[in-house]
Amino acid sequence: MNNCYEEKWLALKNEIDRRGADGEAVTAALRDYYSIFEDRALVWLGNLYNKEIGGFHFATSSKENDTVTTPAGTFDLLPDVESSFQALSMLIDSGAIDSFDELPCEMRESLIRFVCSLQDKESGFIYHPQWRMLMQDGFGKDENADKIWRSRRGRDMMWAEGMTKRLNFSLPYPTAYERLNSADGDGNLSLPDYLLSKEALLSHLDSLDWENNAYFAGNMIAAEAKLIKAAGLADVAIDYITSKQNAQTGLWGNKTGYGAINAYLKTGAIYMECCRPIPNAEKAAISVIECATTDEAAETVCYQYNVWYSLLNILESLRRCGGEEGKKKADKISLSFLKNCTAAIKATKEKALTFKKPDGAFSSYTYGTADHSQGMPVAIKGIKESDVNGSNICSNGTVKRIFAVLGLEDFYIPLYSPDAFEKFLKAAKM
């Protein structure tokens, strides 16, 4: 943990006191959480940069090994757009940099070339050369094959668009979403069968198990929410999904604890994308807050993160879509939680520690890195190492959302020391 921001810590404490909560207790809990973050995590991150290709690898084993062999075949371990986006997130959201303009020109230009090289001219989607064969042919024996690769495709399109905004560039061709929204009618060339009509979409939604596997169903919707919106079928999807919600709890599916919260976060994404209020948000908030201090073990790094992310989405939904009354409800929930948040912060820190690895960063699983991401091979299996997804989530991803949930975004404190970015650049050989 850095010790360079004492004035910021004092300002944070004073603000919490001003709001009627215990500033000493809350800042002590946050300081304790910050103690697990080290500058060497950014050294590790810098080492993941592939200067020749221009993107970031998922993990050290990805950088150090050319290929990985799986039951589906042998695949190159190359940088990917999601890892690159999340690497930049670690820099900006942790406070290591204030603007992406601080990136060296060579790194910015290489990242832009890398992302542009992945766009398919015919469809406008993003396809990685190391995964294209697997996405087309490798899932033939899996009954969820088409759903898995579509989820990957939807996420990669989202990350690529995120990169364009961060680095201020345009993709070389219109995206699939832009084609769907175009007036010339060519967009239908990229329209999947399940979006050709209201009936086709309802049939697709019916094929998902909203009761027993609401997380998988919600993840599919989250990955393709923008595509559904672009096809003009957002209302159809939202009406259907709302009909599957438990109106008493505000959740989806028959699971409890983390399983329920994970499904809630994914399913709620389409409401956020389409600027629709998430139904029964206050009821869901009760369930989410209860899960913040659960004794249930976190199987993946997302579990505790999803608690804070879900609560933030609830507050944002109330504020954006609930009018003045919604804003008042959100402020009440936030302030009430601020007065009772220390146990949740401490629990989050303890859960995060179970994912910390000897390299100073964090992994997706307690035992080590994930070797696949959304069905695609990204690292060597079985290695006790960190990965960029787990590190981004466990550090700034969670901490930023804690501050946002508590209404303290303006008082956020950087995770690393002021010279951490220089250490990153040196490791990246920039």
C-alpha positions in Angstrom: 0.0 0.0 0.0 1.2 3.5 -0.7 1.7 6.0 2.1 1.7 9.1 0.0 -1.9 10.3 0.3 -2.4 11.3 3.9 -4.2 14.5 3.0 -6.6 12.5 0.9 -7.3 10.0 3.7 -8.0 12.9 6.1 -10.4 14.5 3.6 -12.1 11.2 3.2 -12.5 10.7 6.9 -13.9 14.3 7.4 -16.4 13.8 4.6 -17.7 10.5 6.1 -18.0 12.2 9.5 -19.9 15.1 7.9 -22.4 12.7 6.5 -23.1 11.3 10.0 -21.1 8.0 9.7 -18.0 6.9 11.6 -15.1 8.3 9.5 -12.4 6.7 11.6 -13.9 3.2 11.3 -14.6 3.4 7.6 -11.2 4.8 6.7 -9.5 2.2 8.9 -11.3 -0.6 7.1 -10.4 0.9 3.7 -6.7 1.4 4.7 -6.6 -2.2 5.8 -8.0 -3.2 2.4 -5.4 -1.0 0.6 -2.6 -2.8 2.5 -2.9 -5.8 0.1 -2.0 -3.7 -3.0 1.6 -3.4 -4.1 3.4 -1.5 -6.8 4.9 -4.7 -8.1 1.4 -5.6 -9.4 2.0 -2.9 -12.1 5.4 -4.3 -12.8 3.7 -7.7 -13.4 1.2 -5.9 -15.6 3.9 -4.2 -17.7 5.5 -7.5 -18.4 2.3 -8.7 -20.0 2.6 -6.1 -22.8 3.6 -7.5 -26.1 5.5 -4.7 -27.8 5.7 -6.5 -31.1 1.9 -7.2 -31.5 0.7 -4.2 -29.5 -1.7 -5.8 -27.0 -1.6 -7.3 -23.5 -1.5 -11.0 -22.7 -3.9 -12.6 -20.2 -1.2 -14.0 -17.9 2.5 -14.5 -17.6 2.2 -18.1 -18.9 0.5 -16.7 -22.0 3.5 -14.4 -22.6 6.1 -17.1 -22.0 4.5 -19.8 -24.0 3.8 -19.7 -27.8 0.9 -22.2 -27.8 -1.4 -24.2 -25.6 -2.9 -27.6 -26.3 -6.5 -28.3 -25.4 -8.9 -31.1 -26.2 -10.1 -28.9 -29.0 -6.6 -28.5 -30.5 -3.5 -26.4 -30.3 -3.8 -22.6 -30.2 -1.5 -19.7 -30.2 -1.3 -17.7 -26.9 -1.6 -14.2 -28.3 -2.7 -10.9 -26.8 -6.5 -10.2 -26.8 -8.7 -7.1 -26.7 -10.4 -7.9 -23.4 -7.0 -8.3 -21.6 -5.8 -5.1 -23.2 -8.9 -3.2 -22.1 -8.6 -4.5 -18.6 -4.8 -3.6 -18.5 -5.7 0.0 -19.3 -8.5 -0.2 -16.6 -5.9 -1.1 -14.0 -3.8 1.9 -14.9 -6.6 4.5 -15.1 -9.0 3.2 -12.4 -6.2 2.6 -9.9 -5.0 6.2 -10.2 -1.7 5.2 -11.7 -2.5 7.6 -14.6 -5.0 10.5 -14.8 -5.4 10.3 -18.6 -4.6 7.9 -21.4 -2.7 10.7 -23.0 0.1 9.8 -20.5 0.7 6.5 -22.4 3.7 6.7 -24.6 2.8 7.4 -28.3 4.3 4.2 -29.4 2.2 2.2 -27.0 -1.0 4.1 -27.9 -0.4 3.6 -31.7 0.5 -0.1 -31.2 -2.7 -0.7 -29.2 -4.8 1.0 -31.9 -3.2 -1.0 -34.7 -3.8 -4.2 -32.7 -7.5 -3.6 -32.1 -8.1 -2.5 -35.7 -6.4 -5.6 -37.0 -9.0 -7.7 -35.3 -12.1 -6.3 -37.0 -13.8 -8.4 -39.7 -14.5 -6.4 -42.8 -17.6 -8.4 -43.8 -19.4 -8.5 -40.5 -18.0 -5.6 -38.5 -17.4 -7.9 -35.5 -14.1 -8.5 -33.7 -12.4 -11.9 -34.2 -9.0 -13.0 -32.8 -6.9 -15.1 -35.1 -6.0 -17.6 -32.3 -9.7 -18.3 -31.6 -11.4 -18.0 -34.9 -11.2 -21.7 -35.8 -12.4 -22.8 -32.4 -15.4 -20.3 -32.6 -16.4 -21.8 -35.9 -15.7 -25.4 -35.5 -14.4 -26.4 -32.1 -17.7 -26.4 -30.1 -19.5 -28.8 -32.4 -20.1 -31.4 -29.7 -21.3 -28.8 -27.1 -25.0 -28.2 -27.0 -24.4 -24.6 -26.0 -21.8 -24.1 -28.7 -23.5 -21.2 -30.5 -24.3 -19.5 -27.2 -20.6 -19.7 -26.0 -19.1 -18.2 -29.1 -21.7 -15.5 -29.4 -21.0 -14.5 -25.9 -17.3 -14.2 -26.7 -18.1 -12.3 -29.9 -20.4 -9.9 -28.1 -17.9 -9.2 -25.3 -15.0 -8.6 -27.7 -17.1 -6.1 -29.7 -17.8 -4.3 -26.4 -14.1 -4.2 -25.4 -13.1 -3.0 -28.9 -15.6 -0.1 -28.7 -14.3 0.7 -25.3 -10.8 0.9 -26.6 -11.9 3.3 -29.3 -13.3 5.7 -26.7 -10.2 5.4 -24.4 -7.6 5.9 -27.1 -9.8 8.2 -29.4 -9.8 6.3 -32.6 -12.2 4.7 -35.0 -12.4 1.1 -36.2 -11.6 0.7 -39.9 -15.1 -0.6 -40.8 -18.7 0.1 -39.5 -19.4 -2.2 -36.5 -22.2 -4.8 -36.6 -24.3 -2.5 -34.4 -23.8 0.5 -36.7 -24.8 -1.6 -39.7 -28.0 -2.7 -37.9 -28.8 1.0 -37.2 -28.0 2.2 -40.7 -30.7 3.4 -43.0 -29.4 1.5 -46.1 -30.6 -1.8 -45.0 -27.3 -3.6 -45.2 -27.3 -4.2 -41.5 -29.6 -7.2 -41.9 -26.6 -9.0 -43.5 -25.1 -9.3 -40.0 -28.3 -10.0 -38.1 -28.3 -13.4 -36.3 -31.3 -15.6 -36.9 -32.6 -15.1 -33.4 -33.0 -11.4 -34.0 -34.9 -11.6 -37.3 -38.2 -11.3 -35.5 -39.9 -10.9 -32.2 -40.9 -14.6 -32.3 -37.4 -15.7 -33.0 -36.0 -13.7 -30.1 -38.7 -15.1 -27.7 -37.8 -18.6 -28.9 -34.2 -17.9 -28.2 -34.9 -16.6 -24.7 -37.1 -19.6 -24.0 -34.1 -21.9 -24.8 -32.3 -20.4 -21.8 -32.8 -21.9 -18.3 -33.9 -18.9 -16.3 -34.7 -21.0 -13.2 -31.8 -23.3 -12.8 -29.0 -21.5 -14.6 -29.9 -17.8 -14.5 -26.3 -16.8 -14.5 -25.7 -18.5 -17.9 -28.9 -17.0 -19.3 -28.0 -13.5 -17.9 -24.5 -13.7 -19.2 -25.8 -14.4 -22.7 -28.1 -11.4 -22.5 -25.3 -9.2 -21.1 -22.9 -10.1 -23.9 -25.6 -9.4 -26.6 -27.6 -6.5 -25.0 -26.2 -4.0 -27.4 -27.0 -6.2 -30.4 -30.6 -6.7 -29.2 -31.0 -3.0 -28.7 -29.6 -2.3 -32.2 -32.1 -4.8 -33.6 -34.9 -2.8 -32.1 -36.0 -5.6 -29.8 -35.0 -4.3 -26.5 -38.6 -4.0 -25.2 -39.4 -7.5 -26.2 -36.3 -8.8 -24.4 -36.9 -6.7 -21.3 -40.6 -7.6 -21.0 -39.7 -11.3 -21.2 -36.8 -11.1 -18.7 -39.0 -9.1 -16.3 -41.6 -11.9 -16.4 -38.9 -14.3 -15.2 -37.9 -12.1 -12.2 -38.9 -13.1 -8.6 -41.0 -10.1 -7.7 -40.6 -10.8 -4.0 -36.7 -10.8 -3.9 -36.0 -8.8 -7.1 -33.6 -11.6 -8.2 -33.6 -14.2 -11.0 -33.3 -18.0 -10.7 -33.6 -20.4 -7.8 -30.1 -20.0 -6.3 -29.2 -18.1 -3.2 -26.1 -16.3 -2.0 -23.4 -15.5 -4.5 -25.2 -17.6 -7.2 -28.2 -15.3 -7.0 -26.1 -12.1 -7.0 -24.0 -13.3 -10.0 -27.1 -13.9 -12.0 -28.6 -10.6 -11.0 -25.6 -8.6 -12.2 -25.5 -10.2 -15.6 -29.3 -10.1 -16.1 -29.6 -6.5 -15.1 -27.1 -5.5 -17.8 -29.7 -5.2 -20.5 -31.8 -2.8 -18.4 -28.7 -0.6 -17.9 -27.8 -0.8 -21.6 -31.3 0.2 -22.7 -31.8 2.8 -19.9 -34.8 1.0 -18.4 -35.4 0.8 -14.6 -34.5 -2.6 -13.1 -37.8 -3.8 -11.5 -38.0 -4.3 -7.7 -34.6 -2.7 -7.2 -35.0 -1.9 -3.5 -35.9 -5.6 -2.8 -32.9 -6.7 -4.6 -30.7 -4.3 -2.7 -31.6 -6.1 0.6 -30.4 -9.4 -0.8 -27.3 -7.9 -2.2 -26.3 -6.2 1.0 -26.8 -9.4 3.0 -24.4 -11.2 0.7 -21.7 -8.5 1.3 -20.7 -10.2 4.6 -21.6 -13.8 3.8 -19.4 -16.6 5.1 -19.8 -18.4 1.7 -16.5 -19.0 0.0 -15.9 -17.1 -3.2 -15.2 -19.6 -5.9 -14.1 -16.9 -8.4 -12.7 -13.4 -8.0 -16.0 -12.1 -9.4 -18.2 -13.2 -6.5 -17.5 -10.4 -4.0 -17.0 -7.9 -6.9 -20.4 -8.7 -8.2 -21.9 -7.8 -4.9 -20.6 -4.2 -5.0 -21.2 -4.0 -8.8 -24.8 -5.1 -8.4 -25.5 -2.7 -5.6 -24.0 0.1 -7.7 -26.3 -0.8 -10.6 -29.3 -0.7 -8.4 -28.4 2.8 -7.2 -27.7 4.0 -10.8 -31.0 2.5 -12.0 -32.9 4.3 -9.3 -31.2 7.6 -10.0 -31.4 7.4 -13.8 -34.8 5.9 -14.2 -36.7 6.6 -11.0 -37.1 10.4 -11.2 -36.7 12.5 -8.0 -38.2 9.7 -5.9 -35.8 7.2 -7.2 -32.9 9.5 -6.4 -34.1 9.9 -2.9 -34.4 6.1 -2.5 -30.9 5.6 -3.9 -29.4 8.3 -1.6 -31.1 6.7 1.4 -29.7 3.2 0.6 -26.2 4.6 0.0 -26.1 6.6 3.3 -27.6 3.7 5.3 -24.9 1.4 4.0 -22.2 4.0 4.6 -23.1 3.9 8.3 -22.8 0.1 8.3 -20.2 -0.8 5.7 -17.1 -1.6 7.7 -17.9 -5.3 8.0 -18.6 -5.5 4.3 -15.3 -3.8 3.5 -13.4 -6.2 5.8 -15.1 -9.2 4.3 -14.2 -8.1 0.8 -10.6 -7.6 1.7 -10.4 -11.1 3.2 -12.0 -12.6 0.1 -9.6 -10.7 -2.1 -6.6 -12.1 -0.2 -7.6 -15.6 -1.2 -6.9 -14.7 -4.8 -3.5 -12.9 -4.3 -0.5 -14.6 -5.8 3.2 -14.5 -5.2 3.7 -12.2 -8.2 1.8 -9.5 -6.3 -1.3 -9.4 -8.4 -4.5 -11.6 -8.3 -5.9 -14.6 -10.1 -9.4 -15.5 -11.3 -9.5 -18.6 -9.0 -8.0 -19.2 -5.6 -5.7 -21.9 -7.0 -4.5 -19.8 -9.9 -5.2 -18.4 -13.3 -8.2 -19.2 -15.5 -6.9 -21.1 -18.6 -10.1 -20.2 -20.6 -12.1 -17.0 -20.9 -15.6 -17.2 -22.3 -14.7 -20.6 -23.7 -11.5 -19.5 -25.4 -8.0 -20.7 -24.3 -5.9 -17.8 -22.8 -3.3 -19.4 -20.5 -1.5 -22.6 -19.4 -3.7 -24.6 -17.1 -2.8 -25.3 -13.5 -0.3 -22.5 -12.9 -0.4 -20.6 -9.6 -0.2 -17.1 -11.2 -2.2 -14.0 -11.5 -4.2 -12.9 -14.6 -5.3 -9.5 -15.8 -9.0 -10.2 -15.4 -8.6 -11.3 -11.8 -6.2 -8.5 -11.0 -8.4 -5.8 -12.5 -11.5 -7.1 -10.7 -9.8 -7.6 -7.3 -8.1 -4.3 -7.1 -9.4 -1.1 -8.7 -12.6 -2.8 -10.1 -13.9 -3.6 -6.6 -12.4 -0.6 -4.8 -13.8 2.0 -7.2 -17.2 0.5 -6.8 -17.0 0.5 -3.1 -16.3 4.3 -3.2 -19.2 4.7 -5.7 -21.7 2.7 -3.7 -20.9 4.8 -0.7 -21.2 8.0 -2.7 -17.5 8.9 -2.2 -16.3 8.8 -5.8 -14.9 12.3 -5.5 -12.7 11.2 -2.6 -11.1 8.1 -4.3 -7.5 7.4 -3.3 -5.0 5.9 -5.7 -4.1 2.3 -5.0 -0.4 2.6 -5.9 2.5 5.1 -5.3 3.0 8.1 -7.5 6.0 6.4 -9.3 4.1 3.1 -10.0 3.4 4.1 -13.6 7.1 4.5 -14.3 7.7 1.0 -12.9 5.0 -0.2 -15.3 6.6 1.5 -18.3 10.0 0.1 -17.5 8.6 -3.4 -17.2 6.8 -2.9 -20.6 10.2 -1.8 -22.0 8.8 1.6 -23.1 
